[in-house]
Amino acid sequence: SSGRWKNLSLPPLVMRVSGLLLGIAGGYIAWRVLNAKLFNALGRATSMSGKVAVVTGGTSGVGREACKRLVSRGVKVVLAARDMALGVAVCRELQDLAPPGHKDPVAEVIHCDLSSLASVSKFAADFLATGQPCNVLLLNAGMFPPNSQKKSIYTPDGFEVAFQTNHLSHHLLARLLTPKLKASAPARVVTTSSSLHSPSTQGGRHG
Ligand SMILES: NC(=O)c1ccc[n+]([C@@H]2O[C@H](COP(=O)([O-])OP(=O)(O)OC[C@H]3O[C@@H](n4cnc5c(N)ncnc54)[C@H](OP(=O)(O)O)[C@@H]3O)[C@@H](O)[C@H]2O)c1
């Protein structure tokens, strides 16, 4: 091989390093392509067709994207939303992701304001009255009190609004739906969290 290197104008070390870098780049691209194909195949293989997911905070951000993923895997989504008009708009958006020929609604919205314990109880009762299973309970909604407020804001239930919205109401909802989750097994409760909950972060130390 040393004879081959001699015929090239670039020094052997540069050639070897370039070859090595090209090899690494090629390997990386092949791994990414293979990984994407594998991921798609696994996604198809693990279809969740016929399952039902109850999602809080599905009208925006992380929750809305989660709803899209769920629907594309065949899951029916029930949005627990405080803004019904927004919830209906998201349901329409989700219906467009339904597989071709799929006629049944892939999403519906039931009113739920997490800053009110009565509203959470009403949501649970309304959902249970539909008779649907609950295979996934995605507790995702979250809010920050406005920065401009110097004082804490309290809900009519008497709790600080973020504590009630993000934590207490989700706890109540999970408790109210636990029998349904058990009856719908296999089922999962998934909570969207934040590093702010960790005492090891700067936010967590203050929060
Ligand atoms: N985005 C991030 O970088 C980040 C980082 C760490 C953790 N998280 C956590 O991830 C979750 C989602 O965050 P995101 O950024 O996607 O939030 P987002 O876009 O602000 O969406 C928040 C969702 O919660 C809903 N919500 C707020 N208050 C509610 C109430 N009283 N009753 C019912 N629904 C209510 C909102 O409904 P409306 O549409 O009606 O407002 C909206 O759908 C949150 O729990 C958040 O703490 C996010």
The ligand as an SDF file (V2000), in Angstrom:
LIG
                    3D

 48 52  0  0  0  0  0  0  0  0999 V2000
  -42.0420   23.8550   26.6400 N   0  0  0  0  0  0  0  0  0  0  0  0
  -41.0420   23.6180   27.4600 C   0  0  0  0  0  0  0  0  0  0  0  0
  -39.8840   24.0100   27.2040 O   0  0  0  0  0  0  0  0  0  0  0  0
  -41.2540   22.8570   28.7440 C   0  0  0  0  0  0  0  0  0  0  0  0
  -40.1690   22.6350   29.5820 C   0  0  0  0  0  0  0  0  0  0  0  0
  -40.3580   21.9180   30.7490 C   0  0  0  0  0  0  0  0  0  0  0  0
  -41.5970   21.4240   31.0570 C   0  0  0  0  0  0  0  0  0  0  0  0
  -42.6430   21.6680   30.2400 N   0  0  0  0  0  0  0  0  0  0  0  0
  -43.9380   21.1360   30.6450 C   0  0  0  0  0  0  0  0  0  0  0  0
  -44.5630   20.5290   29.5270 O   0  0  0  0  0  0  0  0  0  0  0  0
  -45.9640   20.7160   29.5940 C   0  0  0  0  0  0  0  0  0  0  0  0
  -46.4530   21.3170   28.2950 C   0  0  0  0  0  0  0  0  0  0  0  0
  -45.7310   22.5040   28.0620 O   0  0  0  0  0  0  0  0  0  0  0  0
  -45.9580   23.3620   26.7520 P   0  0  0  0  0  0  0  0  0  0  0  0
  -44.7530   24.2010   26.5810 O   0  0  0  0  0  0  0  0  0  0  0  0
  -46.4060   22.4750   25.6520 O   0  0  0  0  0  0  0  0  0  0  0  0
  -47.1350   24.2970   27.2650 O   0  0  0  0  0  0  0  0  0  0  0  0
  -48.1170   25.2570   26.4630 P   0  0  0  0  0  0  0  0  0  0  0  0
  -47.8350   25.2660   25.0000 O   0  0  0  0  0  0  0  0  0  0  0  0
  -48.1240   26.5620   27.1900 O   0  0  0  0  0  0  0  0  0  0  0  0
  -49.5130   24.5290   26.6710 O   0  0  0  0  0  0  0  0  0  0  0  0
  -50.0720   24.4570   27.9330 C   0  0  0  0  0  0  0  0  0  0  0  0
  -51.3630   23.6990   27.8060 C   0  0  0  0  0  0  0  0  0  0  0  0
  -51.9560   23.6140   29.0990 O   0  0  0  0  0  0  0  0  0  0  0  0
  -53.2990   24.0550   28.9880 C   0  0  0  0  0  0  0  0  0  0  0  0
  -53.7850   24.6600   30.2150 N   0  0  0  0  0  0  0  0  0  0  0  0
  -53.2160   25.6530   30.9450 C   0  0  0  0  0  0  0  0  0  0  0  0
  -53.9950   25.9840   31.9730 N   0  0  0  0  0  0  0  0  0  0  0  0
  -55.1010   25.1710   31.9030 C   0  0  0  0  0  0  0  0  0  0  0  0
  -56.2780   25.0420   32.6770 C   0  0  0  0  0  0  0  0  0  0  0  0
  -56.5250   25.8280   33.7390 N   0  0  0  0  0  0  0  0  0  0  0  0
  -57.1720   24.0960   32.3220 N   0  0  0  0  0  0  0  0  0  0  0  0
  -56.9760   23.3010   31.2510 C   0  0  0  0  0  0  0  0  0  0  0  0
  -55.8860   23.3980   30.4660 N   0  0  0  0  0  0  0  0  0  0  0  0
  -54.9550   24.3250   30.7890 C   0  0  0  0  0  0  0  0  0  0  0  0
  -53.2870   25.0700   27.8720 C   0  0  0  0  0  0  0  0  0  0  0  0
  -54.5880   25.2880   27.4070 O   0  0  0  0  0  0  0  0  0  0  0  0
  -54.9640   26.5990   26.5050 P   0  0  0  0  0  0  0  0  0  0  0  0
  -54.6090   26.2310   25.0940 O   0  0  0  0  0  0  0  0  0  0  0  0
  -56.4050   26.7770   26.7260 O   0  0  0  0  0  0  0  0  0  0  0  0
  -54.1280   27.7340   27.0280 O   0  0  0  0  0  0  0  0  0  0  0  0
  -52.3750   24.3850   26.8750 C   0  0  0  0  0  0  0  0  0  0  0  0
  -53.0530   23.4110   26.1370 O   0  0  0  0  0  0  0  0  0  0  0  0
  -46.2360   21.6050   30.8080 C   0  0  0  0  0  0  0  0  0  0  0  0
  -46.6280   20.7900   31.8850 O   0  0  0  0  0  0  0  0  0  0  0  0
  -44.8970   22.2350   31.0820 C   0  0  0  0  0  0  0  0  0  0  0  0
  -44.7150   22.5220   32.4680 O   0  0  0  0  0  0  0  0  0  0  0  0
  -42.4960   22.3590   29.0880 C   0  0  0  0  0  0  0  0  0  0  0  0
  1  2  1  0
  2  3  2  0
  2  4  1  0
  4  5  1  0
  4 48  2  0
  5  6  2  0
  6  7  1  0
  7  8  2  0
  8  9  1  0
  8 48  1  0
  9 10  1  0
  9 46  1  0
 10 11  1  0
 11 12  1  0
 11 44  1  0
 12 13  1  0
 13 14  1  0
 14 15  2  0
 14 16  1  0
 14 17  1  0
 17 18  1  0
 18 19  2  0
 18 20  1  0
 18 21  1  0
 21 22  1  0
 22 23  1  0
 23 24  1  0
 23 42  1  0
 24 25  1  0
 25 26  1  0
 25 36  1  0
 26 27  1  0
 26 35  1  0
 27 28  2  0
 28 29  1  0
 29 30  1  0
 29 35  2  0
 30 31  1  0
 30 32  2  0
 32 33  1  0
 33 34  2  0
 34 35  1  0
 36 37  1  0
 36 42  1  0
 37 38  1  0
 38 39  2  0
 38 40  1  0
 38 41  1  0
 42 43  1  0
 44 45  1  0
 44 46  1  0
 46 47  1  0
M  CHG  2   8   1  16  -1
M  END
$$$$
